[in-house]
Amino acid sequence: MSQHASRSVARLAAVQALYQMEVSAIGVEHVIREFTEHRFDRALEGVEGEGDTLASADESFFAELVRGVVAEQRRVDAAIVKRLAENWKLDRLDATVRAILRAGAFELAHRPDVPTEVVIDEYVDVAKSFFEGTEPGFVNGALDAVARDVRKG
């Protein structure tokens, strides 16, 4: 699996982990350990292609994203709220959308080595994996606005 593909899986898993942490109030190290031990690189059994793995993720990138969002959550949330419509609060957003925006905003602010367009496209694709409505467009617009703030120049 290419580095791009394994990072895409890591981003999707990071969003899932952030969502899981929010709805179940489990800690960051617990959720990282759960994903690492039970969700990544699990062999497919009883299906054609047996021996293939379900998902190969860049596990260190996954852990960096999840730990980073938690460590920087106040700043990440402030960057997102700044770009929401007036009088909108972050807690009014769907929990999955919140997790997508947090991971994307963190990556935009803390991974300048990843091109802005790549970050935005990746999280729009994550949104498309969960939603068929307007959410992917909302994620695109919100992360584009956050990128203008955190990636000046």
Residue pairs with C-beta under 8 A, 6 or more apart in sequence:
1 9
1 56
3 58
5 56
6 56
6 57
6 58
6 61
7 58
7 61
7 122
8 122
8 125
9 40
9 55
9 56
9 57
9 58
10 57
10 58
10 59
10 61
10 62
10 65
11 65
11 103
11 107
11 122
11 123
11 126
12 126
12 129
13 35
13 39
13 40
13 55
13 57
13 62
14 62
14 65
14 66
14 69
14 103
15 96
15 99
15 100
15 103
15 123
15 126
16 35
16 99
17 31
17 32
17 35
17 62
17 66
18 66
18 69
18 99
18 102
18 103
19 95
19 96
19 99
20 26
20 31
21 27
21 28
21 31
21 66
21 70
22 95
22 98
22 99
23 95
28 66
28 67
28 70
31 66
32 62
32 63
32 66
32 67
35 62
36 59
36 63
39 55
40 55
40 56
40 57
40 59
40 62
41 53
41 54
41 55
41 56
41 57
42 53
42 54
42 55
43 50
43 51
43 52
43 53
43 54
44 50
44 51
44 52
44 53
44 54
65 103
65 106
65 107
68 106
68 110
69 76
69 102
69 103
69 106
72 106
72 109
72 110
73 102
75 109
76 102
76 105
76 106
76 109
77 90
77 102
79 105
79 109
79 146
79 149
79 150
80 90
80 101
80 102
80 105
80 142
80 146
81 88
81 89
81 90
82 146
82 149
83 142
83 145
83 146
83 149
84 90
84 142
90 98
91 98
93 101
94 135
96 130
96 131
97 127
97 131
97 135
97 138
97 139
100 123
100 126
100 127
100 130
100 139
101 123
101 139
101 142
101 143
101 146
103 123
103 126
104 119
104 120
104 122
104 123
104 139
104 143
104 146
105 143
105 146
105 150
107 114
107 119
107 123
108 116
108 119
108 143
108 146
108 147
108 150
108 151
109 146
109 150
109 151
111 119
112 151
116 147
116 151
119 143
119 147
120 140
120 143
120 144
120 147
123 139
123 143
124 136
124 139
124 140
124 143
126 139
127 135
127 136
127 138
127 139
128 136
